[in-house]
Amino acid sequence: MRSPSRRLALTATAVAAVLLFSAACSKKADTTETGTGSTTGATAPQGVSIDYSTLSGTINGSGSTFQKAFDEEAITAMKAKAPGVINNYAGGGSGKGKQDLADQVVDWAGTDSTVKPEELGKYKGGAIFYFPTVAAPITVSYNLSGVNSLNLSAPTLAKIFEGKIKTWDDAAIKADNPSVNLPSTAITVAHRSDGSGTTSNFTKYLKTAAGPDWTLDAGDTVQWPADTQAGNGNNGVAQIVKSTAGAIGYVDFSDAKGAGLVFAAIKNKAGKFVAPTLAGASAAVASADVKDDLTYSPLDAAGDDAYPITAPTWIITYQKIPDATKGNDVKGWINFALTEGQALAPAVDFAALPQSMQQKAVAQLAKLQVG
C-alpha cells in the first residue's frame, strides 16, 4: 500500500502534469491542419469536446482494485479542470464493480475482466461500453529470506498455486533456478478472497501458458486449495506475502511496489525470463489484437521483451445514460482518463495505452448517449 507521503507527492505531481499536458494540448491545437485532422507532434488524441468548467454533481464508481491507484490519481487531477464534480471510486474488486453497474448502483465501474456473454442481459441499463484506460504487470511476489532473484516458468507456477509443489527447494523450482540456493521453507500461497479481475487474468495466463499443469480453470474466482490464504483486494494479498515467510502471491505492480515486495521473473512465450516492468507491459499490449468492442488480452504475448502476465483494465459504463448531469460527468471523467490522465500513468506504476488504442476509445466515447 502506498505511504501517505508518497500519495501526497504523487497528487501534487498529478496536478502539475495536468497543467503541463493542457498547455501542450493547447499548443497542439494551434498546429492542427484544417480539414485534415492531422497534427504536428501529436502525442495523444484531443478527446471529445467537453467544457469541464460546466460539469457538476456526483458520480460513483466501484470495482477493480488493480486500477484503483490510477483512478485515484486521475480523479484528483481532474479536479483542477472540473471542480464541480465529485467522483467517488470505492474499489471492491472487478466482480463487485460489474455487479454494481448491472444493478445500476454505480454510474461507472472498473474491471480487469470482461462480462460473460450470458451475463450481459442482466445489465438493467442496457448495452455497455468498454473503455481501456491503462495496463500493468501482475507480479508474482514472494517472501523468501536470502533469495532476491527468482525465475518461474508457467508449469512451475501452476504447480505452486495448485499446491502440488509444497516447498521452495522442489526440483521444479530448482530447474528454473539452477544457480540459486533455495531453502526447504514451506510455501504459503496467497490469493484474492473477492471476485477479482486480477485473479481472472492470472488464472487465464496459467490456463493458456501452463496447459495441462493448470486444472483449476480461470475466472474472477476459482476453487483454491484449502491450505491457501485469502486476502481482500490486491493490497490484502500483498500484506499476506509481506508478513508470511515462504509466501507467494499474485499482486498488481502498483501495490507490490508500494508494499516493498520482491517479485519473480516469469518465462514468456519467447522463452525469456522477464521481470515485471512497465516497458514489458507496453511490449505485451503492443502485440495484442484489439476487438471491435475494445476488449483485448495481452496475456502470454509474443515478443522477447513482453512480460507475460500483463493485465488490461477498463472503465465500463452504459452506452446510454438518461440522467444528463451524470452522463456528462461520466463522459468527462472517461475523456480525462483517456487524454490528460495518460500522462499520469507511469507515476503510479501503470503503462499508458498505445496512441492507436486511445484514439479508438475516444472515437467510441463520442457515441456515448447522454440524456
VEXKOLFI-734223 format. One record per residue (C-alpha): residue number from 1; residue in one letter; z, x, y. Coordinates in Angstrom, 2 decimals, always signed. Layout:
N
- NUM A Z X Y;
...
% end
This chain:
371
- 1 M +0.00 +0.00 +0.00;
- 2 R -0.81 +1.32 +3.45;
- 3 S +2.05 +2.54 +5.62;
- 4 P +2.72 +0.61 +8.88;
- 5 S +1.90 +3.71 +10.94;
- 6 R -1.47 +4.12 +9.28;
- 7 R -2.22 +0.43 +9.71;
- 8 L -1.44 +0.66 +13.43;
- 9 A -3.63 +3.72 +13.79;
- 10 L -6.50 +2.04 +11.98;
- 11 T -6.16 -1.08 +14.12;
- 12 A -6.48 +1.00 +17.28;
- 13 T -9.48 +2.71 +15.72;
- 14 A -10.95 -0.67 +14.86;
- 15 V -10.81 -1.92 +18.44;
- 16 A -12.33 +1.34 +19.72;
- 17 A -15.07 +1.12 +17.09;
- 18 V -15.93 -2.42 +18.16;
- 19 L -16.27 -1.36 +21.79;
- 20 L -18.46 +1.61 +20.87;
- 21 F -20.54 -0.47 +18.47;
- 22 S -21.01 -3.21 +21.08;
- 23 A -22.21 -0.65 +23.62;
- 24 A -24.63 +0.77 +21.05;
- 25 C -25.92 -2.72 +20.26;
- 26 S -26.49 -3.37 +23.97;
- 27 K -28.45 -0.15 +24.22;
- 28 K -30.40 -1.07 +21.08;
- 29 A -31.23 -4.46 +22.55;
- 30 D -32.72 -2.71 +25.59;
- 31 T -35.21 -0.91 +23.33;
- 32 T -36.38 -3.98 +21.39;
- 33 E -40.17 -4.26 +21.35;
- 34 T -41.01 -7.81 +22.41;
- 35 G -42.91 -9.73 +19.77;
- 36 T -42.50 -7.16 +17.00;
- 37 G -38.78 -7.39 +16.22;
- 38 S -38.61 -3.61 +15.80;
- 39 T -36.01 -1.43 +17.48;
- 40 T -35.61 +2.19 +18.37;
- 41 G -32.83 +3.98 +16.49;
- 42 A -31.50 +0.76 +14.93;
- 43 T -28.54 +1.25 +12.60;
- 44 A -27.55 -2.36 +11.89;
- 45 P -29.04 -5.83 +12.29;
- 46 Q -28.34 -7.66 +15.55;
- 47 G -26.83 -10.63 +13.74;
- 48 V -27.27 -14.26 +14.65;
- 49 S -26.90 -15.30 +18.28;
- 50 I -23.24 -16.15 +18.89;
- 51 D -21.22 -16.34 +22.11;
- 52 Y -17.89 -15.12 +20.76;
- 53 S -16.08 -15.98 +24.01;
- 54 T -16.65 -19.69 +23.39;
- 55 L -15.12 -19.72 +19.91;
- 56 S -11.66 -21.21 +19.47;
- 57 G -9.39 -22.71 +16.84;
- 58 T -8.02 -21.67 +13.46;
- 59 I -9.79 -20.88 +10.21;
- 60 N -8.17 -19.97 +6.92;
- 61 G -9.32 -17.86 +4.00;
- 62 S -7.88 -16.70 +0.70;
- 63 G -8.94 -14.70 -2.34;
- 64 S -9.82 -11.11 -3.13;
- 65 T -7.12 -8.50 -2.59;
- 66 F -9.81 -5.90 -3.22;
- 67 Q -11.49 -6.66 +0.13;
- 68 K -8.28 -7.54 +1.99;
- 69 A -7.89 -4.21 +3.81;
- 70 F -11.40 -4.52 +5.22;
- 71 D -10.91 -8.18 +6.14;
- 72 E -7.66 -7.49 +7.95;
- 73 E -9.19 -4.64 +9.92;
- 74 A -12.29 -6.62 +10.85;
- 75 I -10.28 -9.75 +11.76;
- 76 T -8.12 -7.68 +14.10;
- 77 A -11.15 -6.03 +15.66;
- 78 M -12.92 -9.35 +16.15;
- 79 K -10.04 -10.46 +18.39;
- 80 A -11.44 -8.19 +21.10;
- 81 K -14.57 -10.37 +21.19;
- 82 A -13.20 -13.76 +20.17;
- 83 P -9.59 -14.01 +21.43;
- 84 G -9.61 -17.77 +20.95;
- 85 V -10.00 -17.58 +17.18;
- 86 I -7.09 -17.35 +14.74;
- 87 N -8.41 -16.19 +11.36;
- 88 N -5.82 -16.17 +8.57;
- 89 Y -6.51 -14.44 +5.24;
- 90 A -3.92 -14.98 +2.51;
- 91 G -5.33 -12.91 -0.38;
- 92 G -4.05 -14.15 -3.73;
- 93 G -6.92 -12.90 -5.90;
- 94 S -10.57 -13.90 -6.28;
- 95 G -9.71 -16.70 -8.68;
- 96 K -7.42 -18.32 -6.13;
- 97 G -9.97 -17.92 -3.36;
- 98 K -12.72 -19.59 -5.37;
- 99 Q -10.43 -22.45 -6.39;
- 100 D -9.13 -22.91 -2.84;
- 101 L -12.67 -23.13 -1.48;
- 102 A -13.67 -25.54 -4.26;
- 103 D -10.72 -27.76 -3.31;
- 104 Q -11.51 -27.37 +0.43;
- 105 V -8.06 -25.88 +1.02;
- 106 V -9.64 -22.97 +2.94;
- 107 D -12.66 -22.56 +5.19;
- 108 W -13.89 -19.35 +3.53;
- 109 A -12.97 -17.28 +0.51;
- 110 G -13.13 -13.65 -0.53;
- 111 T -14.31 -12.90 -4.05;
- 112 D -15.43 -9.90 -6.08;
- 113 S -16.84 -12.09 -8.84;
- 114 T -19.38 -14.88 -8.82;
- 115 V -18.72 -18.53 -9.55;
- 116 K -19.62 -19.59 -13.07;
- 117 P -22.66 -21.93 -13.06;
- 118 E -20.67 -24.66 -14.78;
- 119 E -18.04 -24.48 -12.01;
- 120 L -20.43 -24.98 -9.07;
- 121 G -20.38 -28.76 -9.42;
- 122 K -16.62 -28.75 -8.76;
- 123 Y -17.05 -27.49 -5.19;
- 124 K -16.20 -30.56 -3.15;
- 125 G -18.11 -29.40 -0.07;
- 126 G -21.42 -28.93 -1.87;
- 127 A -23.55 -25.81 -2.29;
- 128 I -22.16 -22.40 -1.34;
- 129 F -23.50 -19.18 +0.15;
- 130 Y -22.61 -15.64 -0.95;
- 131 F -22.39 -13.09 +1.86;
- 132 P -21.94 -9.49 +0.65;
- 133 T -19.72 -7.53 +3.05;
- 134 V -18.72 -4.10 +1.68;
- 135 A -18.38 -2.28 -1.64;
- 136 A -15.90 +0.21 -3.08;
- 137 P -14.89 +2.03 -6.24;
- 138 I -12.37 +0.62 -8.67;
- 139 T -10.26 +3.61 -9.56;
- 140 V -8.73 +4.33 -12.93;
- 141 S -5.38 +5.57 -11.62;
- 142 Y -2.81 +7.27 -13.79;
- 143 N +0.66 +8.84 -13.67;
- 144 L +0.87 +11.90 -15.89;
- 145 S +3.06 +14.82 -14.89;
- 146 G +1.19 +18.12 -14.70;
- 147 V -2.26 +16.53 -15.10;
- 148 N -4.09 +16.30 -11.80;
- 149 S -7.61 +16.22 -13.18;
- 150 L -8.79 +13.88 -15.90;
- 151 N -12.16 +12.76 -17.30;
- 152 L -12.62 +9.48 -19.13;
- 153 S -15.68 +8.04 -20.84;
- 154 A -16.19 +4.30 -21.24;
- 155 P -15.42 +4.18 -25.00;
- 156 T -12.18 +6.14 -24.49;
- 157 L -11.23 +3.92 -21.56;
- 158 A -11.88 +0.80 -23.62;
- 159 K -9.66 +2.02 -26.45;
- 160 I -6.86 +2.86 -23.99;
- 161 F -6.90 -0.58 -22.35;
- 162 E -7.15 -2.38 -25.70;
- 163 G -4.08 -0.49 -26.92;
- 164 K -5.91 +1.39 -29.67;
- 165 I -5.01 +4.72 -28.05;
- 166 K -1.24 +4.97 -27.65;
- 167 T -0.52 +8.49 -26.39;
- 168 W -2.11 +10.83 -23.88;
- 169 D -2.77 +13.58 -26.44;
- 170 D -5.03 +11.32 -28.52;
- 171 A -8.11 +13.04 -29.93;
- 172 A -10.50 +10.82 -27.95;
- 173 I -8.87 +11.77 -24.61;
- 174 K -8.85 +15.43 -25.67;
- 175 A -12.57 +15.23 -26.41;
- 176 D -13.21 +14.11 -22.82;
- 177 N -10.89 +16.85 -21.52;
- 178 P -11.16 +19.93 -23.74;
- 179 S -9.59 +22.29 -21.18;
- 180 V -6.67 +20.06 -20.16;
- 181 N -3.19 +20.43 -21.68;
- 182 L -2.39 +16.81 -22.49;
- 183 P +1.20 +15.78 -23.28;
- 184 S +2.25 +13.38 -26.04;
- 185 T +3.57 +10.91 -23.47;
- 186 A +3.22 +7.24 -24.40;
- 187 I +0.58 +5.29 -22.46;
- 188 T +1.58 +2.20 -20.46;
- 189 V -1.38 +0.01 -19.49;
- 190 A -1.12 -1.85 -16.17;
- 191 H -3.40 -4.76 -15.29;
- 192 R -3.59 -7.76 -12.99;
- 193 S -1.46 -10.85 -13.57;
- 194 D -3.57 -13.08 -11.32;
- 195 G -7.17 -14.26 -11.61;
- 196 S -8.95 -11.25 -10.20;
- 197 G -12.43 -10.08 -9.26;
- 198 T -11.19 -6.52 -9.78;
- 199 T -10.37 -7.46 -13.38;
- 200 S -13.75 -9.15 -13.70;
- 201 N -15.66 -6.07 -12.54;
- 202 F -13.54 -3.64 -14.54;
- 203 T -13.94 -5.61 -17.77;
- 204 K -17.65 -6.24 -17.12;
- 205 Y -18.09 -2.50 -16.79;
- 206 L -16.35 -1.89 -20.11;
- 207 K -18.33 -4.65 -21.81;
- 208 T -21.55 -3.04 -20.59;
- 209 A -20.76 +0.67 -20.91;
- 210 A -18.37 +0.79 -23.88;
- 211 G -20.35 -1.53 -26.16;
- 212 P -18.55 -2.40 -29.41;
- 213 D -15.48 -0.39 -28.39;
- 214 W -14.59 -3.21 -25.97;
- 215 T -13.69 -6.51 -27.66;
- 216 L -11.63 -8.36 -25.01;
- 217 D -14.70 -9.84 -23.28;
- 218 A -14.88 -9.95 -19.45;
- 219 G -13.75 -12.24 -16.66;
- 220 D -11.24 -12.85 -13.89;
- 221 T -8.61 -12.99 -16.64;
- 222 V -8.60 -11.60 -20.19;
- 223 Q -6.10 -11.61 -23.05;
- 224 W -4.45 -8.22 -22.67;
- 225 P -2.31 -6.77 -25.49;
- 226 A +1.31 -7.91 -25.44;
- 227 D +2.76 -4.45 -24.76;
- 228 T +0.94 -4.04 -21.40;
- 229 Q +2.40 -4.61 -17.93;
- 230 A +1.02 -7.01 -15.31;
- 231 G +1.14 -6.75 -11.51;
- 232 N +0.15 -9.25 -8.84;
- 233 G -2.76 -8.06 -6.72;
- 234 N -4.17 -4.56 -6.56;
- 235 N -1.02 -3.30 -4.87;
- 236 G +1.07 -4.75 -7.71;
- 237 V -0.85 -2.70 -10.28;
- 238 A -0.67 +0.34 -8.00;
- 239 Q +3.12 +0.09 -7.87;
- 240 I +3.41 -0.11 -11.68;
- 241 V +1.28 +3.01 -12.05;
- 242 K +3.19 +4.87 -9.35;
- 243 S +6.63 +4.06 -10.78;
- 244 T +5.91 +4.44 -14.51;
- 245 A +5.49 +7.80 -16.24;
- 246 G +2.47 +7.69 -18.53;
- 247 A +0.98 +4.61 -16.85;
- 248 I -2.70 +3.89 -16.29;
- 249 G -4.27 +1.01 -14.40;
- 250 Y -7.36 -0.13 -12.52;
- 251 V -6.82 -0.28 -8.75;
- 252 D -9.18 -0.63 -5.82;
- 253 F -9.90 +2.59 -3.91;
- 254 S -8.13 +1.48 -0.73;
- 255 D -4.84 +0.54 -2.42;
- 256 A -4.97 +3.55 -4.75;
- 257 K -5.31 +5.93 -1.81;
- 258 G -2.67 +4.06 +0.17;
- 259 A -0.21 +4.39 -2.72;
- 260 G -0.99 +8.09 -3.18;
- 261 L -2.22 +7.66 -6.76;
- 262 V -4.15 +10.16 -8.83;
- 263 F -7.37 +8.86 -10.36;
- 264 A -9.73 +9.90 -13.13;
- 265 A -13.39 +10.86 -13.02;
- 266 I -15.46 +8.39 -15.06;
- 267 K -18.55 +9.26 -17.09;
- 268 N -21.54 +7.49 -15.60;
- 269 K -24.80 +6.29 -17.09;
- 270 A -26.41 +9.68 -16.43;
- 271 G -23.67 +11.41 -18.45;
- 272 K -21.89 +12.91 -15.42;
- 273 F -18.16 +12.62 -14.83;
- 274 V -17.91 +11.24 -11.29;
- 275 A -14.77 +10.82 -9.21;
- 276 P -14.38 +7.60 -7.18;
- 277 T -15.72 +8.18 -3.66;
- 278 L -17.46 +6.10 -1.01;
- 279 A -20.57 +8.22 -1.47;
- 280 G -20.55 +7.43 -5.18;
- 281 A -20.13 +3.74 -4.41;
- 282 S -23.03 +3.82 -1.95;
- 283 A -25.22 +5.50 -4.55;
- 284 A -24.39 +2.76 -7.05;
- 285 V -25.07 -0.05 -4.58;
- 286 A -28.38 +1.52 -3.52;
- 287 S -29.72 +1.30 -7.08;
- 288 A -28.62 -2.31 -7.72;
- 289 D -31.00 -5.26 -7.82;
- 290 V -30.13 -7.94 -5.27;
- 291 K -30.85 -11.53 -6.33;
- 292 D -32.15 -14.23 -4.01;
- 293 D -28.63 -15.65 -3.58;
- 294 L -27.40 -12.16 -2.55;
- 295 T -25.39 -11.57 -5.71;
- 296 Y -25.77 -8.17 -7.34;
- 297 S -23.96 -5.77 -9.62;
- 298 P -23.61 -2.01 -9.04;
- 299 L -21.64 -1.57 -12.29;
- 300 D -22.82 +1.21 -14.63;
- 301 A -25.59 +2.00 -12.15;
- 302 A -28.22 +4.66 -12.80;
- 303 G -28.23 +7.99 -10.99;
- 304 D -26.37 +11.28 -11.23;
- 305 D -24.19 +10.52 -8.20;
- 306 A -23.39 +6.86 -8.89;
- 307 Y -19.75 +6.01 -9.51;
- 308 P -19.98 +3.62 -12.48;
- 309 I -17.08 +1.26 -11.67;
- 310 T -18.24 +0.24 -8.20;
- 311 A -17.41 -3.33 -7.24;
- 312 P -19.27 -5.65 -4.88;
- 313 T -17.42 -8.20 -2.82;
- 314 W -18.47 -11.33 -0.96;
- 315 I -17.34 -13.89 +1.56;
- 316 I -18.26 -17.30 +0.19;
- 317 T -18.45 -20.49 +2.19;
- 318 Y -20.16 -23.84 +2.10;
- 319 Q -23.78 -24.00 +3.17;
- 320 K -22.88 -26.91 +5.47;
- 321 I -19.61 -27.08 +7.43;
- 322 P -19.24 -30.54 +9.05;
- 323 D -16.45 -29.54 +11.46;
- 324 A -18.38 -27.88 +14.31;
- 325 T -15.41 -25.89 +15.63;
- 326 K -14.50 -24.46 +12.24;
- 327 G -18.15 -23.98 +11.31;
- 328 N -18.89 -21.93 +14.41;
- 329 D -15.73 -19.86 +13.87;
- 330 V -16.68 -19.14 +10.24;
- 331 K -20.22 -18.27 +11.28;
- 332 G -18.87 -15.96 +13.98;
- 333 W -16.50 -14.28 +11.52;
- 334 I -19.19 -13.63 +8.92;
- 335 N -21.59 -12.43 +11.61;
- 336 F -18.97 -9.97 +12.85;
- 337 A -18.27 -8.68 +9.33;
- 338 L -21.99 -8.08 +8.77;
- 339 T -22.59 -6.28 +12.08;
- 340 E -19.79 -4.62 +14.09;
- 341 G -17.49 -4.85 +11.08;
- 342 Q -19.67 -2.48 +9.07;
- 343 A -18.68 +0.39 +11.37;
- 344 L -15.05 -0.14 +10.33;
- 345 A -15.62 +0.06 +6.57;
- 346 P -15.19 +3.83 +5.96;
- 347 A -11.93 +3.97 +7.92;
- 348 V -10.35 +1.55 +5.43;
- 349 D -11.97 +3.15 +2.36;
- 350 F -14.99 +0.90 +1.85;
- 351 A -18.71 +1.65 +1.76;
- 352 A -20.81 -0.25 +4.29;
- 353 L -23.78 -2.24 +2.98;
- 354 P -27.27 -0.76 +2.96;
- 355 Q -29.18 -1.97 +6.01;
- 356 S -31.61 -3.94 +3.86;
- 357 M -28.75 -5.97 +2.37;
- 358 Q -27.18 -6.53 +5.79;
- 359 Q -30.49 -7.90 +7.04;
- 360 K -30.79 -10.30 +4.11;
- 361 A -27.24 -11.52 +4.66;
- 362 V -27.82 -12.08 +8.39;
- 363 A -31.02 -13.99 +7.63;
- 364 Q -29.06 -16.22 +5.26;
- 365 L -26.29 -16.73 +7.83;
- 366 A -28.85 -18.23 +10.18;
- 367 K -29.30 -21.00 +7.58;
- 368 L -25.61 -21.98 +7.54;
- 369 Q -25.43 -25.53 +8.92;
- 370 V -22.66 -26.43 +11.36;
- 371 G -21.68 -29.95 +12.43;
% end
